[in-house]
């Protein structure tokens, strides 16, 4: 069987669209003309003198009448190049373009151009094969082996062109390896879309409509040209095929770019660097992909980075994230994810943002059976420590920190802000609830500020809740307190030999016991259904964790209610009357945006029934929900404080008392931020690498000079002033 077809020489540059896909009374350039941003009167035919000059400069064309130009046109800038089919060249003058000290003359040299539009003042040198592209103004294309577009190009979108078989559609197998949570990529997709599609697989109407909406999101006609936006620089690349590039992109030294949309503009330029190989993907605005990274069937959301040999396959990397060196397969990763080390491995997971995977982490590499890996679901703030190994299937509440260990069995950890430790000597799992609040306040308090500060996106399509204390974590803490109450009561009952009380009775007893640390002396509090094993799951410091959750809930509730009061002129009665209505206690993390569960149900219903007919409609609904979120969050905060105070409606006296308590908590935060940071400066082993104190101060400064320590101190002063002002007004 011959792999190479012999064609007549005059076919190069013609019949781009197969006859069966070409509408009647249309030529093969009709879509190209629709794509072109320049009016028809831009172009003119060459004069005899210009043709003569071009031939003299070593150029050739299969038909000089098919080579159109714009004025002014200097034929002296076109040298040693071949032209096939319909080629249109914009303004060419004896000028040069400069980018990062690279200075090249405007014009075309040593290149083969096949049926393309070239923008004004473009630089095209040593492009060995450039076919079916529309190149923008002031672009630099140099030293490229192959750059062309097929008539069936999809530019990374998971669609079918007219007449194509369903089997060739490109899907992303996210969240697990089985393909049971497939989603279709499309230009403009955000983590919320992917989660909505992948999570609710039992909603058949939703699944059908999302596929239909995505197919309709792109044009299924054959014959679209690849596009290179204005002021792009593409140099020293090997193969670029079926790639759409936005303006101001910088691409250098790439090995292979195929079937991609690369979003970029002057405000958020995207850069792709040396040795990169990218196939079947969508790349967001302001992304950076460098130094030998590989990605296949992937999505990078806005302001994300892939570098230093990272491998990203069948995965969605959310906004403001960075992956370096490591291997990431079959994942849905929400915004603000960090993974930097060559020997870390993440597979078959949904990681819900603000996460960090340390060196040596292997999440999902150890199979429990001969079947594919299942899934791991990790809430916001997931942080497995150095050399941690976790088996499928697991579920983690928000801000769970795993100490270095090989965790031998599946886990289901409902306690947020907890530290897990696999105690090998005692053969038990230890869980310390509220660890972040108790022992690492600097990191917890800095968390919200850090992620907000790193959000450099100009297009914030994916809405993100960065605050570690929000309705989702508040609900987790309320549920965790209930579990601690029941487990503590059971510990006391075991000691007495009486375990016959029901859960409500147990919870009441647990609350009483957890009111005083002395009540827990010699009690061994054990967690339940947290590990698939027969060994103990020990709750470490249950009293401290229980109190930490209470303080965190107070702080969450009062801060949000203070915001509400400020927006209502500082009136307690207005705040209370507005917020005491029923609120939702079930929340969904929709790609980083927190949404009430009932609103997600309405969203699914409206998509399934066709009320929302496009992805723009769905994104508009996200925006509506985000606009309503502050009030819903404040209602939730009001309910949370009422639960803590065991009341249905706040009195002004209770409110003043809550303000005082929260002021004390704010001062505790201020002090603990300082203390937890000061540990690094007081550590004698850290001091050991410095000749003296002066060298240490010169290198890392002092804790008093730390910018975040200063920030928290200033915030505490402002918080105190705000509390006093509210008391005066009421």
N, C-alpha and C positions, 0 to 999 in steps of 0.2 A: 504494500500500500504506500503510495507516494504521500509524503508529508508536506511537500512544497509544490505549489501550483504554478505552472508557467502561464503567464498572461501576456497579451500584446503590450508593447511598450507605451502605447498611447492611453493606457488605462490609469496610469498614476495620476491621482488628483481628481478623478472623476467617478461618478456613480457611487458616491458615499452612502446614499440611502438606497437599499435594495428596492427594486421596482415594486414589489408587493407592499411596501410600506410608504410609498410615495403617493400622496393624494393627486387626483386628477387636476390638471391645469396648474400644477406646481412644479418648480424645478428643485434640484437637490440642495439649493442654497436657501430655501425659503425660511427654515428655522434659524439659520445663521443670520439672515437679514433681520429676523425678529429679535435676535439676541444683540445685534450690533447697536451701540449707543450713538453711532454717527449717522447723520442724515445722508441720503443717497447722493445729494449734490456735493458731498465732500470729495468724491472720487472723480477722476478723469483718466482718459487713456494717455499713454506715452506719446510723445512726439517722435518723429523719425530721428531727430538729433539725440534725444535721450536714449532711444534704443541703440543707436550706434555707440554712444558712450558706455552703455552697460555692457555691450558685447566686447568692446575694447578692454573693459576692466575684468574680463574673464567670466562674465555671467552668461547664463543660458536660460531659455524658457521654451516649453513645448509649444507655447503660443503667446507671443508678446501682447496680443490684443486682450488676453485674459489677465494681464498684469496692470492693475489700476493704481494710481497714486494720488496723493493730496498735495496741494501747494503750501509752501514752497517745497520743491523736490530737487535735491542735488544728486545726480546719478553718480558723481564721484565718490559718494559715501557707500556705494554698493559694489562689492568686489568678490570675485571668485565664488559665486553662489549659483544655485540651480533653483528654478521656479517651475512648479507643476500645478495645473489646474487654475482656479480663480484665486489670485492673490491680490490683496489690497494693502498698500503700504501708506501709512500716514506721513505726516510732515517729516522731511529729512533735510537737515541743514548741517553745515560744517561746524558742529558744536560737540561738546562732550558731556557725559554724565559722571558724577562722582558719588561713591558710596563707601564710607569707611576707608578712605584713602585709595580705593580702587577707581581709577580714572580711565574711561573708555570712550572712544569716539562714537557719536550717533551714527547709525547705519547698520548694514548687514554685510558680513564677510564670512567666507568659508562655511557656508551653511546651505542646507537643502530645505526649501520651504514648499509645503504642499497644501494648497487650498486653505490659506489662513488670512485673517485680518491682523495687521500690525498697527499698533497705535502710533500717535505722534511722538517724535523724538525718542524712538526706541533704539536700544542697543542689542543687536543679535550677532554674536560672533561664535564661530565654531560650534554651531548647533547642527549636528550631523543629520538629524531627521526631525523636522517639526511639521506636524500634519494636523489639520482640522482643529486649530486653536484660534481663539480671539484674544489677542495680546493687548493689554491696556497701554495707556500713554506713559512715557518716561519709564519704561521697564528695562531692566538689564537681564538678558539671557545669554550666558556664555559658558562654553565647554560643557555641553550636554550631549550625551550619546543618542538618546531617543526620547522624544516627547510627542505623543500623539493621542488621539481620541478615536474610539470606535463608535459606530452608529448606534450601538445599544448601550452606551455608557450610562451608568446610574449614579456615578459620583458618590458612592458609599451608601446610598439610600436603599432600603430593603424593598424595592419595588420590582415589578415585572414590566418589561416593555411589551408593546402589542405583539401578540403571537407567541410569546415565550411560555415555556412550560413551568409549572409551579416548582418543579424539582430544583431549578437553578436559583430560586429566591434565597437571598442571604439573610439568615437569622443570627441573632446573638443568643448563645446558651448561657444566660446569667444565673447566678445563685446556686446552680448545681450542674453536674456533668451530664445529666440524663437528657437534657433538652426539654424537660417538662415545664420549664419556665421561660421559654423562648420569647424574645421581643424582636420587633423589626426596627432597625436603626433608621433615622431620618434626620435631615438637617433641621436643627432646632429642638431636638429632643432634650429633655432635662431629667434629672434623677426621679422627680415625682412621676413623670410619665412612665418610666421604666418600672418603678415599684408598683404603680397602679396596675400595669399590664401583667407583671410577673407574679404578683402576690395573689390576686383574686382569680385564680385559674378556674374555680368552680362557677364563676359567673359567665355562662356561655354567651349571653347577649353582649356583655362587655367585650369579651374576647373577639367575637365576630366583628363588632363595630370598630374596634381599634385597628384591626387588620385592614378593614375597608377604608377607614379614615386615612391610614398611612398610605395605602395604595393611591388614594385620590389626592394625597398631599403633593405628589409630583406628577409631571406630565409623562404619559406613557408612550408618546410618539418617538419614533426613531429619528436620529439625525441631529441631535444637539451637539454643538461644538464645546470643547473644553474652553474654559475662560481663565485668563490671568488678569487680575485687577491692576489698576493703575499703580505705578511706582513700586512694583515688585522687583526683587533681585533674586535670580535663580542661577547658581553657578556651580560648576564642577560636579554635576550630577550624572548618574548613569541612565536610569530608566524612569520616565514619568509617563504614566498611562492612565487615561480616564480620570484626570484630577482637575478639580475646580478650585481655584485659588483666589482668595479675596485680596483686596488692595493692601499694599505696604508690607506684604509678607517677605521674609528673608529665608531662602532655602539654599543651603550650601553643602556640597559633599554627600548628598543622599545617594544610597545605593539603589533603592527601588521605592517608588511611590505609585501605588496602583489602586484605582477605584476609591477615591477619597474626595471629601469636601473639606477644604482648609479655610476656615473663617478667619478673617483678618481685616483690619482697617487702620487708619492713622492713629486712632485713640488706643486701640488694643491690637497691635501687630503680633502676628504669630511667627515664630522662628523654628526652623527645622535644620539640624546640623549634621555633622559628619557621620557616615556609616549607618545612617538610619534606614530601616526597612519597614514600611507601613503598607498594609494591604487591607482593603475593605473596612474603611472607618470614617468617622465624622470627628473633626477636630474643631474645638470651639475657639472663640476669640481670645487673644492674649496668651496662647499656649506656647510652651517651649519643649522641643523634643530634640535631644542631643546625644552625641557620643555613643553610637552603636546600639541604640535601643531598637527593639523589635515589637511590633504590634500587629495583630491579625484579628479581624472581626472585633472591633473595639470602638469605644466612644470616649473622647476626652471632652469634658465640659469646660466652660470658660475659666481662664486663668489657672490652668493645670499644667503640670510638668512631668515629663518622662525622660529619663536620662541615665547615663552611665551603664549601658548594657541591659537595662530593664527589659523584661518580657511581659507583655500585656496581651492576653489572648482571651477571646470571648468574655470581655469584661467592660464595665462602664465605670470610669473614674470621674467622680463628681467634682464640682467647682472647687477652686482654691486648694488643690491637692498636689502632692508630689510623690512620685514613685521613682526610686533609683535602684539600679543594680539587680534587684530581686526578681522573682517569678510570681506572677499573679494570673490565675486562671479561673474562669467561670465565676466572676464576682459582680455584684452590684455594690458600689462603694459610694456612699453619700459624701457631701462636701467636707472639706478640711480634713483630709486623710494624709498621714505622713508615713512613709515606709522607705528607708534609706539604705538598707544593708544587703550586701550580696547574698548572704546565706539565710535570708528570710523568705518565707513561702506562704502564700495565701491562696486557698482554693475553695470553691463552692460555698460562698458566704454572702450574706448581706450585712454590711458593716455600716452603721447608721450615722457616721460622721464624727468629726472632732476626735479622730482615732489616731493611734500611733503603734506601729509594729516594730519592736526592737530587733536587734541582731539575733539570729538563730531561731527565730520564731517559726514554727511549722504548724500552721493552722490548716488541717485537712490532708496532710501528706500520709498519715498512717491510716490505712483502711481497716475497718472492723469486720469486713467480709469480702467475698469475691466480687461483690457488686460495686457499682460506682459509688463514690463518696456521696453522702447525702448533703446536709446543709448545716451551716452555723449562722445563727442570728445574734448579732451583737448590737446592743443599744449604743447611744451616743457615748463618746469618751472611752471606748474600748481600748485597753492598753495591756497586752500581754508582754511580760518582761523578758529579759534576755534568755535565750535558749529555752523558750517555752514550747511545749508540744501539746496540742489539743485535738481530741478525736471528734469526729462527727457522730451523732448530731448533738449540738449544744445550743443553749440559749443563755444570753447574759443580759442582765439589767444594765441600765446606763452607768457609765463611769466605773466599770469593774476593772480592777488592776490585778493581774495574775503574776504572782511571784515566780521566779525561775524554777521550772519543774517540768517533768514529763507527767502530765495528768493522765492517769491510766484508764479513765472511763468517761462516758458521756456526762455532761453537766447541764444543769438547769438552775441558774443562779438568779433568784428574784430580788436580791438585796442590792440596791444601787450604792454607788460610792464605796464599794466593799473591796477588801484585799483578800485574795485567795492564796492559800499556801498548802502545797502537798507535803505534809509532814511524813517523810519516809520512815524515820525512826519509830514513830508511834503508829504508822500505817493508818493515818486519818487525814481527812480534808479539813483544814481550818479556814474559817470565814470570819473576817473582822468587819462588821458593818460600820459604815460612816467613816472609813479610814481616812479619806481625803480631808474631811472636815477636822478630824482629830489630830492628824500628823503631817499633813502637807498642804496647809492653807495657802501658802504662797502659790503653788501650782494651781489649786482650785480657783482662787480669786483671780489669778492672772488669766485663767482659761478664756473667759468671755472677752476680756480686753484684747488678748492675743489674736483670737480668730477674727474679731471685728477689724483689728488693725491690719491684718493680712488680706482682707477682702478688697482687692484692687480692681474688681470688676466694674466696668462702666455700664454693662448690660446685666442687671440683676434679675434675670428672668426666673431663675430658681430662688425662691424666697427661703431664708435660712434663719432659724432661731439659734443664736449663738449662746444664749445665757444657759449656764449649767443648771440653774434653778428656774424651771418652767413647768407648765402643766403636766408634761409627761413624767418628769423626774419627781414632781410633787406627788403624783398618783402612785408612783412606784414606792416612794417613802411611806405613804399612808398604808399601802398594802404590806410593806416590810415591817412597819410597827405592829400591825395586826399579827403577822407571823411570829415576831419576837414575843409578843404577849402570850400567844398560844404555846409556843415552844418553851417559854420560861415556866408557865403554869404546869406544863407536862413534866418538866424537870422536877418541880416541887412535888407533884403528885407521885412520880416514880419513887422519890425519896421516902414518901409516906406510905407507898404501896397502894395508892388509890388513884386510878386513872379512868373513872367512870363518868366524869362530868362531860357535858356537851361543849361544843366549841365556844359558844357565847359565854358560858360560865368560865371556861378556861381563859378567854380573853380578859374578862373582868378580873379574874385572879391575877393574871399576868400583869395587868396595868397596876394593880396594887403592889405586887412584888417589885416591879420596875420603878416604883416611886422612891425607892431607897436602896442604895447599893449594898447595904448590910443584909438586905433580905436575900441576896444572891450568893452569900458565902457558902461555899462547898456545894453549890448547885452546878451540875454539868448540863448546860443547855445544848441540845442537839438539834440541828436542822433536819428537815425531812424532804425527801424527794428532790434532793439537790445533786445527787450523784448516782449513776447506775452501778451501785456496788453494795456490799453488805457491811462495809466498814463504817466507822463513825464519821459524821460531819459535825465538827465541833464549832459552836458559835463562840468566838473569842470576844471577851468584854461586851457582853450583851447590854449591860446598863449604859456604858459609854456610847455604844452605837445607837441605842434607843433615844438617849438624850440628844445626840448629835442630829438625828433625824428631826426631832422636835424643834431644835434651834434653827435648822435649815428651813423647815416649813414655816416657822414664824417669820424668818427673814424674807423668804419668798413672798409670803402673803402680805406682810406690812409694806414692803417696798413697792409692790404693785398697787396696793391701796393708796399709798401716798401719792403715786403718780396719778391715780384716778382723782384724788382730792384736788391735786394741783390743777388738773384740767377742768375741775368744776368750781374753781375759785376758792378752794380750801374749806369747803363746807362739809362737815361730817354727815349731816342729815341728807344732803343731796347725794353724797357718795353712797350712803347706806341704802337709800330708797332706790337708787339706780341699779345697784349691784346685788341686792338681796334676792333677785329672781332666781329661778332654777338655773343650774348650769350643768354642763356636761362633765362627767368624770371619766369618760373613755376618749383617749386621744390617739391619733395616728401620726407617726413621723413620716410625712409624705416627701421623701427626698431631702429633708432638712426643714421643711415647713411643717409646723404642727397644726393639725386640722382635727376638729371634733369628729369622732367616729360617725355620728349621724350625718354630718356633712359629706363624708366620704361615701356613705350609702346613697345619699341624694345624687352625688356626682356620678356614681356608677349607674344609677337608674337613668339619669338624664342622658348619659352616653349611650346606654343600651337601647333606649327608646328613640334615639335620634334627635332629642332636643338640642344637644351639643353635637354639631355636625363636622367640625374641623378641630385640628389641634389648636388653632388660634382661639376657638371658642372655649376649649378646655383650659387653656392657659389664662384666658380672661376670668374663668371661674376661680382658678387659683388666686388671681389678683383680688377678686371680690372677697374671698375667704381671708386673705392676708389683711385686707382693709378692716375686716370685722374682728380680726384676731385680738388686738389690744383690749377691746371691751370684753370679749369672751375670756381672755386671760385674767382680767380684773375680776370678773364674776367668779371665776374659779378660785382666785385668791381669797375673795370674800368667804366663799364656802369653806375653804381650807382653814381659815382662821376660826370660823364658827365651829368646825369639827374639833379643833384643838381646844377651844373654850367650852365645848359641849353645850352649845346654844344654837338656836335657830336664827337669831338676829342679834347683831352687836349693839350694845349700849355704848354711850359716849364714855362712860367710866371704863368699860372693858377696852375700848379703843385707846384711851390714854394709857392704860396699863400695858397694852400691847406695844405702844410706841416706846415706852420706857424700857420694856424688855428688849425690844429690837435695837434700841440705842446701845444697850449693854452688849448685845451680840455684835453690833458694828464695831465697837471698841475691841471686842474679843478678836474679830477678824483682823483689825489693824495690828493688834499685838502679835497674833499668831503668824501673820504674814512676815513680820519682822523676825520673830523667833525661828520660824522654819527656814528663812533665808540666812539667818545668822549662823545656823549650824554649819553651813558650807565654809564660812569664814573662820569659825572656831575649830574646825576639824584639824587636829595636829598632823594628820597624814597629808592633808592638802598643803599645810604650811611647809612640810618637809622639802618640797621641791624648790623653795625660794631661799636665797641666801639670808634674807632678813625681812623684817616687817615692811621696810620701805620698798623693797622690790615687789612684795606681794601687793601692797597698796597701789603701786605704779601699774602693776599688771592687771589686777581685777577690781581695784577700787575698794571701797568700804561699804558695809551694809547700809550705813546712813546715806551714802551717795546713790544707792540703787534707785533708779527712776521709778520703778513700780512701787517700791516701799513708800517713796514720796507721794506717788499718786494716791495710794490707799489712805495715807494720812490726810491728804487734802480732801478726799471724798468723805472721810469720817467727820471732818470739820463741817463740811457742807451738809452732811446728813443730820448732824446735831442741830445746825441752824434751821434746817427745814422742819425738824420735829418741834422745836420751840415755836416757830412761826405758826404751825398748825394748831398748837395748843392755845396760842393767843387768839386765833380766829374763832375758836370754839369754846 
